[in-house]
Amino acid sequence: MLSDLKRIIDQICRDRGFDKALLIEAIEEAVRSAARKKLGSRRDIEVRYNEEYGEVEIFQFRIVVEEPEDEQMEISLEEALKLDPEVQLGDELGEKMEDITDLGRIAAQSAKQVIIHKMKDAEREVIYEMFKDRVGEVVSGIVQRFERGNMIVNLGRTDAILPKDQQIPKRSFKQGDRIRAYLKEVRQTARDSQLILSRTCDEFLEKLFQMEVPEMAEGIVRVMGVSREPGFRAKIAVSSSESDVDPVGACVGMKGSRVQNVVQELQGERIDIVTWSPDSAKYVYNALAPAHVSMVRVDEEAKSLLVVVPNDQLSLAIGRQGQNVRLASRLLGWRIDVKSEQRYANLENEGYQSLLALEGVDESLADQLFAKGISSTSVLSEKTVEDLTVLRAIDDEFAQALIEEAKANPFNDEPEAEKNGVEDKGSGNGDQPETELSGEKEEEENLKKVDDEESEEDDRSS
């Protein structure tokens, strides 16, 4: 039986990777707890593991007195002399307890709980030491089960948790599936899982590319930025330290093989690979691809960019539900305001600006007014309430207030040609040419095409 204990200790340490000293300490503490429950909590008890014989030894220490009043703390001189002929009154006498097998059911249960607790602590420490240096790596495991939406993944030695909010929403795994994820956090003390995984963080996408692109491993191609909307679309900016290496081409791979491997791992997430540039204007030009950019105005202090695109590219630049410009903004870390060439031209028009100066008039409403031929406050002041209420967001009261404010702030938008006595045949009654689209009408036309354009781009892009 004694050799069995030694064999069990050696096997547990070998299989679980425990420190032998820690396991022996746990056993000693468990036996000490059990002995105190059986023999009395006030006893001075010492427990030692004898490595040579593979046994646990219990010693109790008591003070030698003439007449003991407390059996747990004191021993009579008569009994003490039987154990040690040289003992004297007042000495502390240690006595080995020979029979430790019968500690009782409650004491044995207590010992078991102490050992289990200590082993869990030891195992947690082993797991922490094993994985603490692997934070930031991609790990692979098997889906074990689901708990309240969280996925429990077996990594071989231990289980990790993939929280619900760190799972890609479009994909559902089932028990037994193999899965890869980014090791986001390793907790030293935790009631639940110590290892926290993620498949939605930007770092996961970056690591997947580093695994697929040899040029990244060699340090030639670097990832300069990542922005994701997991399961739907992502943008990754890359640069190259060597002029003859195209960073985008390296990430795409032969016939798109490298990027397709990443897309497959992310369950079809569309990935735009863009070339990084230190020039903000050039960078945003690349980041808004596949849309074409006509002009960029940079505000360094506010870290904002005004991007002008052709009228037919507005919906493509903005993307479905604003996704394209939102991802580009995150990638650059700048605020991006996208406008069509027509709206930008309107904003440069002084008459349009006079409309924007009116209380309650934003760009959307100014666009509607402009599209109806109301090109300035002077033109607006001549309109009736009925002329304005046909527009959305304008009721009788608001229309009257606009007309009165326009009369109080007239704008002289008389063409230069008329000032010189020359008839301006193109101006007519101030209406915009019918072939032009402006403001909200233009955006509505563009947004109608967004699904078709996005679908076409999905076919051409990874």
C-alpha positions as CSV (number, residue, x, y, z in Angstrom):
1,M,0.0,0.0,0.0
2,L,2.9,2.4,0.8
3,S,4.5,1.7,-2.5
4,D,1.1,2.3,-4.1
5,L,1.1,5.9,-2.8
6,K,4.6,6.5,-4.2
7,R,3.6,5.1,-7.5
8,I,0.4,7.2,-7.7
9,I,2.3,10.4,-6.9
10,D,4.9,9.7,-9.6
11,Q,2.2,8.8,-12.2
12,I,0.1,11.9,-11.5
13,C,3.2,14.2,-11.7
14,R,4.2,12.5,-14.9
15,D,0.8,12.6,-16.6
16,R,-0.4,16.0,-15.4
17,G,2.9,17.8,-15.4
18,F,2.6,18.7,-11.7
19,D,5.5,19.7,-9.5
20,K,6.0,16.7,-7.2
21,A,6.8,19.0,-4.2
22,L,3.4,20.7,-4.7
23,L,1.5,17.4,-4.8
24,I,3.3,16.1,-1.7
25,E,2.5,19.3,0.1
26,A,-1.2,18.9,-0.9
27,I,-1.2,15.4,0.5
28,E,0.4,16.5,3.7
29,E,-2.1,19.3,4.2
30,A,-5.0,16.9,3.5
31,V,-3.8,14.3,6.0
32,R,-3.2,17.1,8.6
33,S,-6.7,18.4,8.1
34,A,-8.2,14.9,8.4
35,A,-6.1,14.1,11.6
36,R,-7.3,17.3,13.3
37,K,-10.9,16.4,12.5
38,K,-10.5,13.0,14.0
39,L,-8.2,13.7,16.9
40,G,-9.1,17.3,17.8
41,S,-8.5,20.7,16.2
42,R,-6.2,22.0,19.0
43,R,-3.6,19.3,18.7
44,D,-0.2,20.4,17.5
45,I,0.1,18.0,14.5
46,E,2.9,17.7,12.0
47,V,2.6,15.6,8.8
48,R,5.6,14.5,6.7
49,Y,5.8,12.4,3.6
50,N,8.6,9.8,3.8
51,E,10.1,9.6,0.3
52,E,12.1,6.5,1.2
53,Y,9.2,4.3,2.4
54,G,6.5,6.1,0.4
55,E,4.4,6.7,3.4
56,V,2.8,9.6,5.2
57,E,3.9,10.0,8.9
58,I,1.9,11.9,11.5
59,F,3.5,13.4,14.6
60,Q,1.8,15.0,17.5
61,F,3.6,17.4,20.0
62,R,2.5,17.8,23.6
63,I,3.9,19.5,26.7
64,V,5.1,17.2,29.6
65,V,3.3,18.0,32.9
66,E,2.6,16.2,36.2
67,E,-1.1,16.1,35.9
68,P,-2.5,16.8,32.3
69,E,-5.7,18.8,32.2
70,D,-5.9,18.9,28.4
71,E,-5.1,15.6,26.7
72,Q,-4.8,17.3,23.3
73,M,-2.1,19.7,24.4
74,E,-0.5,17.9,27.4
75,I,1.0,14.5,28.4
76,S,1.7,13.1,31.9
77,L,5.3,12.7,32.9
78,E,4.7,9.0,33.5
79,E,3.5,8.4,29.9
80,A,6.2,10.6,28.6
81,L,9.0,8.6,30.3
82,K,7.8,5.5,28.5
83,L,8.3,7.2,25.2
84,D,11.6,9.0,26.1
85,P,13.4,8.1,29.4
86,E,15.3,11.4,29.3
87,V,12.3,13.6,29.1
88,Q,11.7,16.3,31.7
89,L,8.8,18.4,32.9
90,G,8.0,21.3,30.6
91,D,9.6,19.6,27.5
92,E,7.7,19.4,24.3
93,L,7.5,15.8,23.3
94,G,6.9,14.6,19.8
95,E,5.1,11.3,19.3
96,K,4.6,9.4,16.0
97,M,1.1,8.1,15.6
98,E,1.4,4.6,14.3
99,D,-2.2,3.9,13.2
100,I,-3.4,6.6,10.7
101,T,-5.5,4.4,8.5
102,D,-8.7,4.8,10.6
103,L,-9.2,8.6,10.4
104,G,-13.0,8.3,9.9
105,R,-15.3,8.9,7.0
106,I,-15.6,12.7,7.5
107,A,-11.9,13.2,8.0
108,A,-11.2,11.1,4.8
109,Q,-13.7,13.2,2.9
110,S,-12.1,16.4,4.1
111,A,-8.7,15.0,3.0
112,K,-10.1,14.2,-0.4
113,Q,-11.5,17.8,-0.9
114,V,-8.2,19.3,0.1
115,I,-6.3,17.2,-2.3
116,I,-8.7,17.9,-5.2
117,H,-8.5,21.7,-4.4
118,K,-4.8,21.6,-4.3
119,M,-4.5,19.6,-7.5
120,K,-6.8,22.1,-9.3
121,D,-4.7,24.9,-8.1
122,A,-1.6,23.1,-9.3
123,E,-3.2,22.3,-12.6
124,R,-4.3,25.9,-13.1
125,E,-0.7,27.0,-12.5
126,V,0.6,24.4,-15.0
127,I,-1.9,25.6,-17.7
128,Y,-1.0,29.2,-17.0
129,E,2.8,28.6,-17.4
130,M,2.1,26.5,-20.5
131,F,0.0,29.1,-22.3
132,K,1.1,32.5,-20.9
133,D,3.7,32.9,-23.6
134,R,1.3,31.9,-26.4
135,V,-1.1,34.9,-26.0
136,G,-1.5,36.3,-29.5
137,E,-1.1,33.0,-31.3
138,V,-3.7,31.1,-33.3
139,V,-4.6,27.8,-31.6
140,S,-6.5,24.8,-32.9
141,G,-8.9,22.6,-31.0
142,I,-12.1,20.5,-31.1
143,V,-15.5,21.9,-30.3
144,Q,-16.6,20.1,-27.1
145,R,-19.9,21.6,-26.1
146,F,-21.9,24.8,-25.8
147,E,-22.8,26.6,-22.6
148,R,-25.3,29.5,-22.8
149,G,-24.0,30.4,-26.3
150,N,-20.4,30.1,-25.3
151,M,-18.3,27.5,-27.1
152,I,-16.0,25.2,-25.1
153,V,-13.0,24.2,-27.2
154,N,-10.7,21.3,-26.2
155,L,-7.0,22.3,-26.9
156,G,-5.7,18.8,-25.9
157,R,-4.3,19.5,-22.5
158,T,-7.2,21.8,-21.3
159,D,-10.4,23.4,-22.4
160,A,-10.7,27.0,-23.6
161,I,-13.8,29.2,-23.9
162,L,-14.9,31.1,-27.1
163,P,-17.4,33.6,-25.8
164,K,-20.6,34.2,-27.8
165,D,-19.6,37.8,-28.6
166,Q,-16.2,36.5,-30.0
167,Q,-17.8,34.1,-32.5
168,I,-18.4,35.0,-36.1
169,P,-22.2,35.4,-36.4
170,K,-22.6,33.8,-39.8
171,R,-21.1,30.5,-38.9
172,S,-22.4,27.8,-36.6
173,F,-20.1,25.0,-35.5
174,K,-21.3,21.7,-34.1
175,Q,-19.8,19.3,-31.5
176,G,-16.7,17.5,-32.8
177,D,-15.8,20.2,-35.4
178,R,-12.2,21.4,-35.6
179,I,-11.8,25.1,-35.1
180,R,-9.0,27.7,-35.1
181,A,-9.1,30.8,-33.0
182,Y,-6.9,33.6,-31.6
183,L,-5.7,33.2,-28.0
184,K,-6.8,36.5,-26.6
185,E,-6.2,36.1,-22.9
186,V,-4.7,33.7,-20.3
187,R,-6.0,34.1,-16.8
188,Q,-3.9,33.0,-13.8
189,T,-6.9,32.6,-11.5
190,A,-10.3,31.9,-12.8
191,R,-13.3,30.0,-11.6
192,D,-14.3,29.1,-15.2
193,S,-11.9,28.8,-18.1
194,Q,-8.5,30.3,-18.0
195,L,-8.1,30.5,-21.7
196,I,-10.2,33.1,-23.7
197,L,-10.4,32.7,-27.5
198,S,-11.6,35.1,-30.2
199,R,-12.5,34.8,-33.9
200,T,-13.8,38.4,-34.3
201,C,-10.8,40.5,-33.3
202,D,-8.7,42.3,-35.9
203,E,-5.6,40.4,-34.7
204,F,-7.1,37.0,-35.8
205,L,-7.3,38.2,-39.4
206,E,-3.7,39.6,-39.3
207,K,-2.4,36.3,-37.9
208,L,-4.2,34.3,-40.6
209,F,-2.4,36.3,-43.3
210,Q,0.9,35.9,-41.5
211,M,0.4,32.1,-41.6
212,E,-0.5,32.2,-45.3
213,V,2.0,34.8,-46.7
214,P,5.7,33.8,-46.5
215,E,6.8,37.3,-47.2
216,M,5.2,38.4,-43.9
217,A,7.2,35.7,-42.0
218,E,10.3,37.1,-43.7
219,G,9.5,40.6,-42.7
220,I,9.2,41.9,-46.2
221,V,5.5,42.6,-46.2
222,R,4.0,44.2,-43.1
223,V,0.4,44.6,-41.9
224,M,-0.2,48.3,-41.2
225,G,-3.8,48.2,-40.2
226,V,-6.9,46.0,-40.0
227,S,-10.6,46.8,-39.6
228,R,-13.3,44.2,-39.6
229,E,-17.0,43.7,-39.4
230,P,-16.7,40.0,-38.6
231,G,-18.5,37.6,-41.0
232,F,-19.3,40.4,-43.5
233,R,-16.4,42.5,-44.6
234,A,-12.8,43.5,-43.7
235,K,-10.0,45.7,-44.9
236,I,-6.3,45.1,-44.3
237,A,-3.6,47.6,-45.2
238,V,-0.2,46.2,-46.2
239,S,3.2,47.7,-47.1
240,S,6.4,46.3,-48.5
241,S,10.0,47.1,-47.5
242,E,11.3,46.1,-50.9
243,S,10.3,48.0,-54.1
244,D,10.1,44.8,-56.2
245,V,7.6,43.1,-54.0
246,D,4.0,44.0,-54.4
247,P,2.4,43.7,-51.0
248,V,-1.1,43.3,-52.3
249,G,-0.1,40.7,-54.8
250,A,1.8,38.8,-52.1
251,C,-1.3,38.6,-49.9
252,V,-3.6,37.6,-52.8
253,G,-1.3,34.8,-54.0
254,M,-1.3,32.9,-57.2
255,K,-4.9,32.9,-58.6
256,G,-6.0,34.3,-55.2
257,S,-5.1,31.1,-53.4
258,R,-3.7,32.8,-50.2
259,V,-6.5,35.2,-49.6
260,Q,-9.0,32.5,-50.4
261,N,-7.6,30.3,-47.7
262,V,-8.2,33.2,-45.2
263,V,-11.7,33.9,-46.6
264,Q,-12.5,30.2,-46.2
265,E,-11.4,30.2,-42.6
266,L,-13.6,33.2,-41.9
267,Q,-16.6,31.6,-43.6
268,G,-16.8,33.9,-46.6
269,E,-15.9,37.2,-45.0
270,R,-15.1,39.6,-47.9
271,I,-11.6,41.0,-47.6
272,D,-10.3,44.1,-49.3
273,I,-6.5,44.3,-49.4
274,V,-5.2,47.9,-49.8
275,T,-1.8,49.4,-50.1
276,W,-0.7,51.5,-47.1
277,S,0.6,55.0,-47.7
278,P,2.0,57.7,-45.3
279,D,0.1,60.2,-47.3
280,S,-3.4,60.4,-45.9
281,A,-5.0,61.5,-49.2
282,K,-3.4,58.6,-51.1
283,Y,-4.2,56.2,-48.3
284,V,-7.9,57.0,-48.3
285,Y,-7.9,56.7,-52.1
286,N,-6.7,53.1,-51.7
287,A,-8.9,52.4,-48.7
288,L,-12.1,53.3,-50.4
289,A,-11.5,51.0,-53.3
290,P,-13.3,49.7,-55.4
291,A,-14.8,53.2,-55.6
292,H,-12.9,55.9,-57.5
293,V,-12.0,59.1,-55.8
294,S,-12.0,62.5,-57.6
295,M,-10.6,64.7,-54.9
296,V,-9.5,64.6,-51.2
297,R,-9.4,67.6,-48.8
298,V,-7.3,67.0,-45.7
299,D,-7.8,68.6,-42.3
300,E,-4.8,67.6,-40.3
301,E,-5.9,69.3,-37.0
302,A,-9.3,67.7,-36.9
303,K,-8.0,64.4,-38.5
304,S,-10.8,64.5,-41.0
305,L,-11.0,63.9,-44.7
306,L,-13.5,65.3,-47.2
307,V,-13.6,62.8,-50.1
308,V,-15.3,63.7,-53.4
309,V,-16.3,60.9,-55.7
310,P,-18.1,60.8,-59.1
311,N,-21.9,60.9,-58.8
312,D,-22.3,57.3,-60.0
313,Q,-19.6,56.1,-57.4
314,L,-21.2,57.6,-54.3
315,S,-23.2,54.5,-53.3
316,L,-20.1,52.3,-54.0
317,A,-17.9,54.5,-51.9
318,I,-20.3,54.5,-49.0
319,G,-21.1,50.8,-49.2
320,R,-24.0,48.8,-48.1
321,Q,-25.3,50.5,-44.9
322,G,-22.2,52.7,-44.9
323,Q,-19.9,49.7,-44.4
324,N,-17.2,50.6,-46.9
325,V,-16.6,54.1,-45.6
326,R,-16.9,53.0,-42.0
327,L,-14.2,50.3,-42.4
328,A,-12.0,52.8,-44.3
329,S,-12.4,55.3,-41.4
330,R,-11.4,52.7,-38.8
331,L,-8.4,51.7,-40.9
332,L,-7.1,55.2,-41.2
333,G,-8.2,56.4,-37.7
334,W,-9.6,59.5,-39.4
335,R,-13.1,60.8,-39.9
336,I,-14.1,60.5,-43.5
337,D,-16.9,62.5,-45.1
338,V,-17.8,61.3,-48.6
339,K,-19.7,63.6,-51.0
340,S,-20.6,63.3,-54.6
341,E,-19.2,65.8,-57.2
342,Q,-22.6,67.3,-57.5
343,R,-23.1,67.9,-53.8
344,Y,-19.6,69.2,-53.5
345,A,-20.3,71.7,-56.3
346,N,-23.5,72.7,-54.5
347,L,-21.5,73.3,-51.3
348,E,-19.2,75.6,-53.3
349,N,-22.2,77.6,-54.6
350,E,-22.9,80.8,-52.6
351,G,-26.7,80.5,-53.2
352,Y,-26.7,77.0,-51.8
353,Q,-24.8,78.2,-48.8
354,S,-27.4,80.9,-48.2
355,L,-30.0,78.2,-48.0
356,L,-27.9,76.2,-45.5
357,A,-27.7,79.3,-43.3
358,L,-31.4,79.2,-42.7
359,E,-32.6,77.7,-39.4
360,G,-33.7,74.1,-39.7
361,V,-32.1,73.6,-43.2
362,D,-29.5,70.8,-43.5
363,E,-27.7,69.5,-46.6
364,S,-30.5,67.0,-47.3
365,L,-33.2,69.7,-47.3
366,A,-31.0,72.2,-49.2
367,D,-30.5,69.5,-51.8
368,Q,-34.2,69.1,-52.2
369,L,-34.7,72.8,-52.5
370,F,-31.9,73.1,-55.0
371,A,-33.3,70.3,-57.1
372,K,-36.6,72.2,-57.3
373,G,-34.9,75.2,-58.7
374,I,-34.7,77.1,-55.4
375,S,-31.1,78.1,-55.8
376,S,-30.9,80.8,-53.1
377,T,-32.8,82.6,-50.4
378,S,-33.9,85.3,-52.9
379,V,-35.6,82.6,-55.0
380,L,-37.0,81.0,-51.8
381,S,-38.5,84.3,-50.7
382,E,-40.7,84.5,-53.8
383,K,-42.2,81.0,-53.3
384,T,-45.5,80.2,-51.6
385,V,-46.2,77.9,-48.8
386,E,-47.8,75.4,-51.2
387,D,-44.6,75.4,-53.3
388,L,-42.6,74.1,-50.3
389,T,-45.0,71.7,-48.6
390,V,-44.7,69.3,-51.6
391,L,-41.3,68.6,-50.2
392,R,-40.7,66.0,-47.5
393,A,-40.1,67.3,-43.9
394,I,-41.8,70.7,-44.6
395,D,-45.2,71.5,-43.2
396,D,-47.1,74.8,-43.5
397,E,-45.7,76.3,-40.3
398,F,-42.1,75.5,-41.3
399,A,-42.6,76.6,-44.9
400,Q,-43.9,80.0,-43.7
401,A,-41.0,80.4,-41.3
402,L,-38.5,79.6,-44.1
403,I,-40.1,82.1,-46.5
404,E,-40.0,84.9,-43.9
405,E,-36.4,84.2,-43.0
406,A,-35.5,84.1,-46.6
407,K,-37.1,87.5,-47.2
408,A,-35.1,88.9,-44.2
409,N,-31.9,87.5,-45.7
410,P,-32.1,87.8,-49.5
411,F,-29.2,86.7,-51.6
412,N,-28.3,88.4,-54.8
413,D,-27.8,85.5,-57.3
414,E,-28.3,87.6,-60.4
415,P,-26.0,86.2,-63.1
416,E,-23.0,88.3,-64.1
417,A,-24.2,88.4,-67.7
418,E,-27.5,90.1,-66.7
419,K,-25.5,92.6,-64.6
420,N,-23.7,93.6,-67.8
421,G,-27.0,93.8,-69.8
422,V,-26.5,90.5,-71.6
423,E,-29.2,87.9,-71.5
424,D,-28.3,84.6,-69.9
425,K,-30.3,82.1,-71.9
426,G,-29.2,79.2,-69.8
427,S,-30.6,80.5,-66.5
428,G,-34.3,80.5,-67.4
429,N,-36.2,80.8,-64.1
430,G,-33.3,79.6,-62.0
431,D,-34.1,75.9,-62.3
432,Q,-31.3,73.3,-62.5
433,P,-30.9,71.6,-65.9
434,E,-33.0,68.5,-66.0
435,T,-30.1,66.2,-66.9
436,E,-28.4,66.9,-63.6
437,L,-29.0,65.0,-60.4
438,S,-28.4,66.8,-57.1
439,G,-28.7,66.3,-53.4
440,E,-31.1,63.7,-52.1
441,K,-32.5,62.8,-55.5
442,E,-29.0,61.9,-56.6
443,E,-28.3,59.9,-53.5
444,E,-31.6,58.0,-53.9
445,E,-30.7,57.1,-57.5
446,N,-27.2,56.0,-56.4
447,L,-28.5,54.0,-53.4
448,K,-30.9,52.1,-55.7
449,K,-27.9,50.7,-57.4
450,V,-25.9,49.8,-54.4
451,D,-27.0,46.1,-54.1
452,D,-26.2,45.5,-57.8
453,E,-22.8,47.2,-57.5
454,E,-21.9,45.4,-54.3
455,S,-22.9,42.1,-55.8
456,E,-20.7,42.7,-58.9
457,E,-17.8,43.7,-56.6
458,D,-18.4,40.5,-54.5
459,D,-17.8,38.5,-57.7
460,R,-14.6,40.4,-58.5
461,S,-13.2,40.8,-55.0
462,S,-12.3,38.3,-52.3
